[in-house]
Amino acid sequence: MLTFQVDDMTCGHCVRAIKDAVRALDADAVVDVDLPRHLVRVHASRLDAPRVHQALEQAGYSPVHVAASETVPAAVGGCCACASVRCACAD
């Protein structure tokens, strides 16, 4: 599994664009997105971190590969990862 922190992923459109970018490399890839934590997890035996990183960059995002031993802090904010605890998405 490859994990990326993508802080500029902020909405459903971003999620779709990221999934499409990864699946363009490997149609069988499983892409799990945790939008509030800005995490993208890619399960694909045929992909490596540099290829996924490049695809995410070409899609317009700034991914940071997270090593398996690193932990990612819990999200702060609303469901869309905005700074507000009660964002418009919660309504």
Buried (B, 14 or more C-beta within 10 A) or exposed (E): EBBBBBEEBBEEEBBEBBBEBBBEBBEEBEBEBBBBBBBBBBEBEEBEBEBBBEBBEEBEBEBEBBEEEEEEEEBEEBEBBBEEEEBEBEE
